[in-house]
Amino acid sequence: MFIHLGGDVIIRSKEIIAILDRDVGDMSVITKDYLKSEKERKKCTVISQDFTKSIVITDDVVYLSPVSSLTLNKRAQAVSELELQLSTEEDQVQKN
């Protein structure tokens, strides 16, 4: 399944490693260090020139998103629940 991060950016939900609030001031030192190292190792994509509300980390890219981390987490949860439901239904069909 896919998750819309804002603008024209849609990524596979399975690619997401972390969704963080952009306010790094509230993050622990470990999280700040992790984010810094990820930004140095990977391509950084600014989705919109509007206010960045969240940071989405994948295997290859760090996305700066205008969509809040709460909204993105809700989307990710909905996708996860849908994938689980589809998997369960598929298993039931195969048993019958």
Buried (B, 14 or more C-beta within 10 A) or exposed (E): EEBBBBBEBEBEBEBBEBBBBBEEEEBEEEEEEBBEEBBEEBEEBEBBEEEBBBBBBBEEBBBBBBBBBEBBBEBBEEBEEEEEEEEEEEEEEEEE
